[in-house]
Amino acid sequence: MAENVKPRVRVPKTASKDEVITIKTLISHPMESGQRKDKDGKVIPRSIINRFTAEFNGQLVLDTTLEPAISTNPYLEFDAKVPETGEFKFTWYDDDGSVYEDAHKVEVS
């Protein structure tokens, strides 16, 4: 498990029915590509967030694969339609098997 991994998400707290909202996510992660060497010349093992998913009320909204070329602390921004009051669930998958999750509710008015 990478140290100090912390997801941060911005989701509006309220929306109108069927409004398209912008969601912003960032996860603090070193995203080591496995191609660099440490000061002793040893290859630093690959350690990246390799997949990100977003669901709304259990329905998949986004499923993306991340590659080693992604920079440290990957930032993702995307739009999603909000048909009803519910909860977004965000999941980041790490090479080492760790899974990081966050959830945010949206109230439709």
N, C-alpha and C positions, 0 to 999 in steps of 0.2 A: 504494500500500500504506500503510495507516495505520501510524503509528509505534508501537513498543512493544506490539504486539498479542501477547498471550500467553494461550493456553488453560490452564485448570486443571481437572482432573477428579478426582473421588473415586469409586472403584469398589472394592468389597470384593475382597480378594485371593483369598478362598476362599468357596465356597458349597456347599450340599447340592444334589443333583440335583433339578431342577425348582423350586428355591427362587426366590422373587421378591425381587430385591435393589433397593435404591434407589441411583440414580446421580445425582451432582450435578456440574454443569458450570458454569464461569464463564469468560468470555473478556474480557480487558482490551481495551476498544475504545471510542472516543469516541462512536460512534453519533450522528453529526451528521445531523439531520433534513433539512437543506437549507432550513429556514425561518427561520433566524437570520441576523443581519447582523454583520459584524465592526466594529471601531471606526471604520473608514472608510465604513461604510454599505453595503459590498458583501455580497451574499448568500454565506454560507459553503456551499460545495457539499455536497450530500448524500453521506454516507459511512457506510453501515451494514452490519452483518452481516445479510444478507437471507434466509439459509437455514441450517438446521442439520440434519445427519443423524447417525444412530447405527446401526451395523451390528454384528451378532454373528456371527462366522464367515461373513461374506459375506452374511448375511440382513438385510434392512432391518428395524430395530426402531422407528425414529422418523424422520420426515421432516417438518419444520415450517418454515413461512415466517415470517420476522420482519419487522415493519413499522417505519416511522420513529418511531412512538410508544413503542417500547421504549427503556428508559433506558440510560444509559452502563453499560458492563460487564455485558452481559446474563447472567443466571443462569437455568439451566434445571435442573429436578429431575424425574426420572421413574423409574418402576419397570420392570423387565424380568425375565423368567423366564430362568433359566440351566439349559438341559437337559443340558449337557455342558461339559467343560473347553474353553476357547476364548478368543478375543480380541474385545474391543469396539473398534471404530474409530469415532472421532468426527471430523466434518468441519464446519467453518464456512466459509461462502461470503460474500465481501465484494463490495460494489458495484463496486469497482475491478478485479475479476477475481481478486484474491488468494484463496487457499484455505489454511486453517490446519487441521492435522490432529494428532490425538493418539490413542494406542492403549494399552489396558490389558488384561492377561490376567487371567482368573479360573480358578482351579483348582477343579474339582468333586471333593469328597471323599466 
